């Protein structure tokens, strides 16, 4: 208890009298430095060019401990694991597109009876609309632009979702 009071007192003194001096962030790592956000009460690690944080780069000191492992600045990899996953899901989406279209009922011989496609097709289905485009893709296959679009959108969604569920606080 007395130790906590001392730490709090030191922190308040640092904050009030030594502005600009790091009072609560960890010691600066090799090839990087910590930046305090006093109002937010968090520390942000900035690594030098060619280096990247080994873990979450935004951390907080909560209830006497850091909310995440304290990262270091490590040699930057030429491609991140998150990027590999995003590209991989984009490629998988493009490769599986013909299978998905066929499974939904958009086949090379037309709309399959009893399929999802048959269930959403109506007499007022517009020519040139989404349904027509999907049926065309089922008959003729998908063009390069469609493949790039599907792959790119899937990769972007995967990248966003993996960031949202990473457990790391955003800047």
Secondary structure, DSSP 8 states (H G I E B T S, - for coil): -HHHHHHHHHHHHHHHHSTTS-SSS----TTEEEEEETTTTEEEEEE-TTEEESS-SEE-EETTEESS----EEE--SS-HHHHHHHHHHHHHHHHHHHHHHHHTEETTEE-TTSHHHHH--TT--TTSHHHHHHHHHHH---HHHHHHHHHHHHHHHHHHHHHTSS----
